[in-house]
Amino acid sequence: MRPIFICLLLAFGQASSQVVVRVNDAKPVQLEVNTLAELSRQTAVLNDHGKQVNYEGVLLHDVLVRSGVDFSKGLHGKQLSSYVTAIGSDGYEVVYALADFDPSITNSAIILADRRDGKPLDANEGPLRIIVPQDKRPARSVRLLKEIDVVQLNK
């Protein structure tokens, strides 16, 4: 089985916003923000240091599926050794198990948010932010998101 490696590079300019997807050695795929807008919208409430904040975006699971990750049969075997790394432009980095996004394993509601309390994310946390609403504190919610990597360990 060939290892999974997907790298999403988020590049947001004034005129065009896009997500560049790299899967192994395949030609990079560009997902435009309007493509992400085609995905089902979700809301999540984050406990941000004692304050309840409402976010809106798309399930990160759906972004991963759109990028080539196959959850259709549920993850199993070597796939369960895969992980997801999210990196903010401020250097903050978080690792999740790929299983955190598999609906056959968990009821994860991790979203890729673009709105906070009904407004676009401000420059201090956006344009995109990962929200992990089930966490007791926002340590795994990555603001200023610039890159997402999905990697299967080779063992």
C-alpha positions in Angstrom: 0.0 0.0 0.0 1.3 3.4 -1.0 1.6 5.9 1.9 -0.9 8.8 1.9 0.6 12.3 1.9 -1.6 15.3 1.3 -0.5 18.8 1.7 -3.0 21.6 1.7 -1.3 25.0 1.3 -3.7 27.9 1.9 -2.9 31.0 -0.1 -5.2 33.9 0.3 -4.8 37.0 -1.8 -6.9 40.0 -2.5 -8.4 38.7 -5.7 -8.3 34.9 -5.5 -8.4 32.6 -2.5 -7.5 29.0 -3.0 -6.3 25.8 -1.3 -3.5 23.9 -3.1 -3.7 20.2 -2.6 -0.6 17.9 -3.1 -1.1 14.1 -3.0 2.1 12.2 -3.1 3.8 12.9 -6.5 0.5 13.8 -8.3 0.0 17.1 -9.9 -1.2 19.7 -7.3 -4.9 20.3 -7.2 -6.3 23.8 -6.5 -9.5 24.1 -4.6 -11.0 27.5 -4.9 -12.8 29.0 -1.9 -16.0 28.9 -3.9 -15.4 25.1 -4.2 -15.3 25.0 -0.4 -18.5 27.0 -0.4 -20.1 24.1 -2.3 -19.6 21.9 0.8 -22.3 21.6 3.5 -21.9 24.5 6.0 -21.7 23.6 9.7 -21.6 25.6 12.9 -19.6 24.9 16.1 -19.4 26.5 19.5 -15.9 26.9 20.9 -15.2 27.5 24.6 -12.5 30.2 24.1 -11.1 30.7 27.6 -14.6 30.6 29.2 -16.4 32.5 26.5 -18.7 30.7 24.1 -17.9 31.7 20.5 -19.9 30.6 17.4 -18.0 29.6 14.3 -19.2 28.6 10.9 -17.4 26.7 8.1 -17.2 23.2 6.6 -16.3 19.9 8.1 -12.6 19.3 7.8 -13.6 15.7 7.0 -15.4 17.0 3.8 -12.3 19.0 2.8 -10.1 15.9 3.2 -12.6 13.8 1.2 -12.6 16.5 -1.6 -8.8 16.3 -1.5 -8.6 12.6 -2.0 -8.8 10.9 1.4 -11.1 7.9 1.2 -13.2 7.3 4.3 -15.9 5.4 2.4 -15.1 2.0 4.0 -13.9 3.4 7.3 -10.2 3.6 8.1 -8.6 0.3 9.0 -5.1 -1.4 9.2 -2.2 0.8 8.1 -4.6 3.8 7.5 -5.0 4.1 11.2 -1.3 5.1 11.5 -2.1 8.3 9.5 -2.0 11.7 11.1 -3.0 15.2 10.2 -0.8 18.2 10.9 -2.2 21.8 10.9 0.1 24.7 10.8 -0.7 28.4 11.4 1.2 31.2 9.8 2.3 32.1 13.3 4.2 28.8 13.5 1.6 27.1 15.8 1.3 23.4 14.8 -1.1 20.7 16.0 -1.3 17.0 15.2 -4.5 15.0 15.0 -5.0 11.3 14.2 -6.6 10.9 10.8 -9.2 8.7 12.7 -10.4 12.0 14.3 -12.1 12.7 11.0 -13.5 9.3 10.2 -17.3 9.3 10.9 -17.3 5.5 11.3 -15.0 5.9 14.3 -16.0 9.2 15.9 -18.7 11.9 15.8 -16.1 14.6 15.2 -17.4 18.0 14.3 -14.0 19.5 13.5 -14.5 22.4 11.1 -12.5 24.6 8.9 -14.1 27.9 9.9 -14.3 31.1 7.9 -16.8 33.0 10.1 -17.0 34.0 13.8 -20.3 35.2 15.3 -21.7 35.7 11.7 -18.8 37.8 10.4 -15.6 36.8 8.5 -12.7 35.9 10.7 -10.5 38.9 11.5 -6.8 39.2 10.7 -5.9 37.9 14.1 -7.4 34.5 13.5 -8.2 34.0 9.8 -9.0 33.9 7.0 -9.4 30.2 8.1 -9.2 28.5 11.4 -9.6 24.9 12.5 -12.2 24.6 15.3 -12.3 21.5 17.5 -15.5 22.1 19.5 -15.4 19.0 21.6 -12.1 20.0 23.3 -12.4 21.5 26.8 -10.0 24.3 25.8 -9.0 25.6 22.3 -5.4 24.2 22.3 -6.0 22.2 19.1 -8.0 24.9 17.3 -5.4 26.4 14.9 -5.9 30.0 13.9 -4.2 31.7 10.9 -4.2 28.3 9.1 -1.8 28.1 6.3 -1.1 24.4 5.7 -2.6 20.9 6.4 -0.6 17.7 5.9 -2.0 14.2 5.9 0.7 11.6 6.3 0.7 7.8 6.7 3.5 6.5 8.8 5.8 4.0 7.0 6.3 1.1 9.4 
